[in-house]
C-alpha cells in the first residue's frame, strides 16, 4: 500500500495510490495525524487506511506533472512543528559508495577509515535477532524544514562547492506516546550533498550533509526491503547525460535494517514521543563518483521498483548574503 500527501484548494489531504488515481482518505490531513491516531487506538496503520478510504478520486498524472490545483507534499512531515522532524542518515552501507568514498580520500593510503568502517559492517553489521552489531556511520542533515518533494528544486547555496544526488531509500518513523519508535514505512529519496566540499577532507563530511533533500512522492507502508533494484539519471536540457542501475536493501547492504534502527534509536533523545524521524539508508551509486558535475537546471531522477513513481528534482544554484551576528 502506498500513500501520498497533498495540498489542495481546501487544505491538506492524504490519498492512497491506485494506479493512475489517488483515492482521498476521509478526515486525514496528514500521514502523521493518521498514524498517530492509529497508534493511540492500537489499530494497525493498514487497517486504519482501509477504514478511512473515501469515494473521491483524483487524476494522478496531472498532479504528478504539476498541472493541477493539487500539489504533492513530502512523503512525511510533522504538520505543526517541522523542527520535531529529525532528518539523518547512514553512509558506507553499500560497497560502491564505500569505494567512492575511499577513492575520495585515499591519497597515499591504500585503505582509508571509510573503507575500514564499511568492513566493520561486513564483519558485524548483521547480528542475530535482538543483538547489537557493529555501529554504522551516522550523519545529521537537519530538521523537517529541509525536506523537499517531487518537482521541487534542491538548492546549492552560494557558500557550497557543489551539489550532487544520492539515490536512497529512507525509513520513516514516529515515536509513539510511550517513547517507542514505530516504522511507518519506507520511501524513495534523494539525500543530496556537497561531494566536492567533502572531498577536501573527510572531516568536512558533517557540513557537506547540511543541504536540502527530497523524499517521495509516495510512502510505502508494507515495503519489500530485501533487495530493491532501481535507476538514477541526470538530465540536462532535456537529454539524459548519465544514468545507472542501482540496488539497495538488506541483501546488498553490510548492515541489517534492525541494526541500523537500533543504533539510531538507542539514543534517548531520539525517542521523544511525537517526534518524526527520516533516516536515509545509504546510496549504491551517484554521478559524482564517475566524474559528473551537476550544473544549475540539471534534473535528478530517482526510482526504485515497488516504491511508486520517480522522484524528480531540479538542481538550483542560489545566492546568499554574508551572515553577520550582532550582540543581543
C-alpha positions, 0 to 999 in steps of 0.5 A: 500500500502506498500513500501520498500527501497533498495540498489542495484548494481546501487544505491538506489531504492524504490519498492512497495510490491506485494506479493512475488515481489517488483515492482521498482518505476521509478526515486525514490531513496528514500521514502523521495525524493518521498514524498517530491516531492509529497508534493511540487506538492500537489499530494497525496503520493498514487497517486504519487506511482501509477504514478511512478510504473515501469515494473521491478520486483524483487524476494522478498524472496531472498532479504528478506533472504539476498541472493541477490545483493539487500539489504533492507534499513530502512523503512525511512531515510533522504538520505543526512543528517541522523542527520535531522532524529529525532528518539523518542518515547512514553512509558506507552501507553499500560497497560502491559508495564505500569505494567512492568514498575511499577513492575520495580520500585515499591519497597515499593510503591504500585503505582509508577509515571509510573503507575500514568502517564499511568492513566493520559492517561486513564483519558485524553489521548483521547480528542475530535477532535482538543483538547489537552489531557493529555501529554504522556511520551516522550523519545529521542533515537537519530538521523537517524544514529541509525536506523537499518533494517531487518537482521541487528544486534542491538548492546549492547555496552560494557558500557550497562547492557543489551539489550532487544526488544520492539515490536512497531509500529512507525509513520513516518513523514516529515515536509513539506516546510511550517513547517507542519508535514505530516504522511507518514505512519506507520511501524513495529519496534523494539525500543530496550533498556537497561531494566536492566540499567533502572531498577536501577532507573527510572531516568536512563530511558533517557540513557537506550533509547540511543541504536540502533533500527530497523524499517521495512522492509516495510512502510505502507502508508494507515495503519489500526491503530485501533487495530493491533494484532501481535507476538514477539519471541526470538530465540536462536540457532535456537529454539524459547525460548519465544514468545507472542501475542501482540496488539497495536493501538488506541483501546488498547492504553490510548492515541489517535494517534492525541494526541500523534502527537500533543504533539510531534509536538507542539514543534517548533523545531520539525517542521523544514521543511525537517526534518524526524521524527520516533516516536515509539508508545509504546510496549504491551509486551517484554521478559524482563518483564517475566524474559528473558535475551537476550544473544549475537546471540539471534534473535528478531522477530517482526510482526504485521498483515497488516504491511508486513513481520517480522522484524528480528534482531540479538542481538550483544554484542560489545566492546568499548574503554574508551572515553577520551576528550582532550582540543581543 
